[in-house]
Amino acid sequence: MELILGKNIIILKESLFYSKVHNWVDLNEDVATIGLTDYAQAEMGEISMVELMERSLPGTELSQVKFQGNFPSSAPIPDVTIESAKTVSQLYSPLSGKVISVNSELCVEPERVNLSPYERGWLITLEPTKIDQELCNLMDYKEYAQFLKSLY
C-alpha cells in the first residue's frame, strides 16, 4: 500500500505489524523480524551509521516498549543506535523476547535501511515471549496508515 504524506510516498506492507515508534514486525512462526518503517527512514533522511552490538545483543531479553500517549516511556534497546544527517535515533522493542540475531550488514551498509527498509534493512530478530498479550498493542497496516495521517 502506498500512502502520500506531504512530499513523501510511504510504503506500507500489508503483512506486517507496526508500532507507534515506527518499527515494523514480521512474524514468522517463532521469530519476529524488526526494522524501521519506510516512514521512519524517510523522516530520518540518509542513514549514515547503524550500530548494532553483534557480540552483546544476541541473547538479550527485551521488553515491549511502553507509552505515555504517543511517546515511549520505557528504555530503548541497549547498544542500538541509528544515525542520519538529521538525527541520532534509538530503537525501542515492539515486542518482548530474546534477541536471536542482528543485521550486521547494516554496520557496513547503513544505506540498506533507506533503500530496502522492509527486506535488506531489517535490524534484529527475536523470539517473542508474550506474543499473545502484546500483539494487540501493535497496529496492522490500515491502523498504522491512520496513525501516520494523524501526525500531519
N, C-alpha and C positions, 0 to 999 in steps of 0.2 A: 504494500500500500504506500502511495506517495501522499505526503501532506505538505502543503505550502504554508510556510511560516515566514512572514516578512519576505526577505530576498532568497531564502533557502528552501530547497525541496528536500524534505526529510523522508527517508525510507524507514518504514516500519515493517517488520516481518510478522506475519500473522501467527506463526507457530511459537513465538517467544512470549515470555512474561517480562514485565517492565517494573522498575521501581521509581519512586519519586526523586531519587538522586541520579536518575538517568543511566541506570545499569540495565542490561538485558540478561535474561536467564534462559538457557536452552536445557530442558530436562530430557535426558535420555537414559531410561531405566534408573540406575542408582547413581548417576553422575549429573551434576549441574555445571554447565559451562557458563562463565560470566564474562561480560565485557561492557564497554561503554557504548551507548546508543549512538546512532547517526546524529541525533540532535546534540548530544554532548560533545562529540568530536567537532561538529560544525561550530558550536559556540566557543570551543577552546581554540580553534584555528589550528595551524600546523603543529602537530605534536613533534617536539624536538627530543624528548627523553622519556623513557619508561623505565622505572626502577622497580624490579620485582626480585626480591631476595630469594633466589633459587635454592640456596642452601638452607635458609631458615624457615621459609613459608610452608613447604610441604609438611604435612602432619599437624600444622597449627589448627586449633579449634577456633572457629569464628562464630559469632552470634549475629543474628539478623539485626540490621540497623533499626533503631527506634526513632520516632519522630515527635516533634512538637510542631504541629501544623505541617508545613511543607519542609521543615528544616530538620536535619539529623540532630538528635540529642545524645547519641552514643558515639563511642570512639570509632575512628576509621580502622581499616585493616592495617596492622603494623607492617612496616617495610615495603609499602607500595606507594610510589609517587609518580605522577604523570605531569610532565611539564610541556608548556607551549609558550609561544611568544607572548600570549595574553595572560597566562595564569599558571600557577602550580596547584595541582589538584590531588586529592587523596581518594581512595576507593573505600566505599562502605559495602559491607556484605549484604546482599539482598536476601540471603538465607543463612541459617545456622548450619554448620557442618565442619568437616575436616578437609583441609586443603589437600588435594591429590597432586596437582601439578601447576606450574606456571608456564606461560608462553615466553620462554627465554629468548626467542627470536626477536621479540619487541625491543630488547635491550640493544640489539644491533640495528634493527629496522623499525624504529618507533612509528614511522610513517604508515605502517600497516594499519594502525588504528584509524587513520584518516581514509586510507584507500579502500579498506575492507573491514569495517568495524564488526560485521556480523560473521565473518568467516576467518580470515587470517589474522584479524586484530583482537581475537579473544585474549583475556588476561589470565584468568585462573580457572581451574576445575576444582570442584569439591564434591564430597559425598554428603548429601543433605541428611541431617539427623532429625529434623522436625517438620518435614515437608507437609504433613497433613495439617498441622497447626498454622504454618506460616504462608502457605501458598495464597491464602485469602488476603494477605497483605500486599500482594503484587497485583499488577494490572495486566489485562490482556491488551492487545494492540488497539482495540477501539477505545478502551478506557484511557490508555496512555495518550492516544491522539487527543481526546477531550482534555486531559490534563495539560498537554502542551498548549492547546488553544487557550486555556485559561491563563497561561503565563503571558499572553500577548494582549 
